[in-house]
Amino acid sequence: MAGYRTHYQPAWIDFSMFWSAIVFGLSLAIILQLESTSLSWLAVAVAGVTILVAIVQILLLRLVATPKGLRLTSFFKSNTINLAWADIEDFTNGRLTVMLKTKQYGRVSFLMFGKKRKQKIVALIKKGLETSTK
């Protein structure tokens, strides 16, 4: 199995908190602009920073499946999770959620948007678990 890289989103609670903060930032920028009589550079700056943070968050959350296991990278390098196939005991998947039962971290869940990407990750996890039990 060759390495496969894709984007993921954290579990529902983290996903909800992050995107609600993005909506709040954009709403604040809109309110600042509406209260101003001319172009508000503060509103432009708030909107720009909010959009930049959202883009960085999306780009830095990477899931990498390799022959050795899975790696879930995050905004901070200290939050990167490396899982060998042997460390994953079981997994389940829902419509958008993939939940891994691991020895070291317990339950690790993440969201996958895009049906084909999610199907690819689920197939790679199944294949990785099959090869680790042989």
N, C-alpha and C positions, 0 to 999 in steps of 0.2 A: 504494500500500500504506500503510495507516494504521499508526501505531505499535502494537506489541504487546508487552506486558510480562508476564513470567512469572518464576517462581523456577527456579533451577538448583542443582546441586551441583557442586563441583569434581571434577577427575579422580579416579580410583579411589584413588590413594595418599593424596591429601589428604583425601578423603572418609573413608577407613578410619582415618586418624590422628585426625581430628576426632571422629568418633563413638566411637572407642575411648576417647578422653579423656573424653567425656561419660559413657560407661558406667563408667569408672574413678571419676569424681566421684560418681556415684550409688552405686556400690559402697562408696566411702569413707564416704559419709553413712550407709549401712545398717550398716556395721561400727561406726561411732561410736555409733549408736543401740543396737545390740545389746550393746555394752560398757558402756552406761550403765544405771543402775538405774531412772532416771526419764526424763522427756522431756529429750533433749539438744538444747539450743538451737544448739550447734555443728553437730550433724548436720542440723538444720533449715536453718541458714544455708548449709552446704555444698551441700545438695540444692537450695535456692532459687537460689543463685548458678549452679550447674551448669545448672539448667533455664532460667534467664534467659539465660545465654550461648548455649545451644542455640537458643532462640527468636530471639535477635538474629541469630545466624548464618544461620538459615533466612530471616528477613525481609530481611536486607541483601544476600544473593546474588540479584541481579536480572539477568535477561537482557532487554534491550530491543531489539526489531527495528524499525527505522525505514526510511523510503525511502532514507536515506543509508547505512545499514549496521547493524552490530550493536554493542551496548555491553554488556559483562559487568561489572557492578559487584560490588564485594567489600566486606568488612568495613572495610578501610582504603581511603580515596579514592585513595591513591597506587597501589593495585593494580587500578584500573579499566582495562579494555582497550576501546578504541574501534577498531572495524574498519570501514573503508569497504568497500563491496561490491567495489570494484576491488582492494582489498588481499587479498581472499580468492581464492586460486588454485583450490582444490578443497575438497571435503568428503566425508566418509564417515560413515555412521551404522550403529551396531550396535543391539543390543536396547535398551540404555539409554544408550549413549555416542554423542556427536556429536563428530567430530574435524574441525577446520578446518585446512587447510594455508594459512598466511598468508605474505605477503612480509616483514612486519615482525617478527612474533613466532615464526615457524616453525610448529610444530604446537601448536594450542590445542585441548584436549579438555575436555569437561564432560559431566555426567550429567543426564539428564532423566527424572524419574519421572512416570508418567502417560502412557498411550499417546496420548491425544488431544492433549495439550500438545506431546509430542515430534513427532507428525505435523504439527502446526501450524507448529512452528519449522522443521522440515525443508522444508516447503512454502514458507515465507517465505524461507529461505536459497536454495532453488532459484530462486524468482522474483527475488530480489535479484541473484543471479549472472547470470541470463538478461538482466536489464535493464542490468547493468553492462557486458556484452559487446556490446551493441547500439551 
